[in-house]
């Protein structure tokens, strides 16, 4: 059984159909980039996988011990989130909430996990800093460390490099690639960076409300969906 099976997903956003009858499987260890033009249903699809928006039709089935509560999620940042008045350590540790169950306090294991993820993201020295005083790239590292506290299996990332400068963008992409390759975490990332998607992802999921393509990057580069996209994207 795949890590996640999605069958005939239809999702509405503000009374408009955003995702129409989409089916695909996610395998353990995949690195999938979701591409498509603005308004094509990319973010709605991710929220549907997480159960953050209701499915009008269809079903998402998790396998291999995965549950929706054990998926790490990095949403698009808002200005309110950027100004959140908490320490870096507090934010990262909060990623363990879904693991805590009915326990009223964080365990020693939770605290160790938070520190390990801070270290793996290269921000351990920032743990006592206020989140809102960090740069955009540092904030995204904090949120990525938080997402990793929730999961050993799957990360869902919604345009994680939006608003970052080129250096911070490259560094964050490198971190995400390492998490996938070295830790074996499955990565599903909504990306507006088409060039990055087709040069780094193992699979491409191309949305335009309906599913235009899903498969390996090599197959995508020979597809009609790719030719359509490259006619509108400056590579």
Number of C-alpha atoms within 10 A of each C-alpha: 12 14 20 21 17 19 16 17 21 23 25 19 12 6 7 8 15 21 26 21 16 19 17 17 16 21 14 18 17 19 26 26 29 27 24 22 15 11 12 18 25 26 22 22 26 21 18 21 23 19 13 11 15 15 19 16 14 15 16 19 16 17 14 11 8 16 16 15 14 21 22 27 25 20 18 15 18 8 7 9 12 16 13 13 13 13 17 28 23 16 20 26 24 19 24 25 17 16 16 15 9 8 9 8 10 14 12 9 10 20 17 12 21 27 20 16 22 27 15 15 20 15 18 17 10 17 19 12 13 17 25 17 15 16 13 20 20 20 19 24 26 26 24 26 30 27 27 28 28 27 22 17 22 29 25 22 24 23 20 25 23 16 12 16 11 11 9 18 18 14 14 21 15 11 17 21 18 14 19 18 15 8 12 17 22 24 26 23 27 24 22 20 15 17 13 14 22 19 10 14 20 17 23 25 23 24 25 19 22 18 19 15 21 20 15 16 21 14 13 19 14 10 13 12 18 18 12 10 15 14 9 9 11 8 9
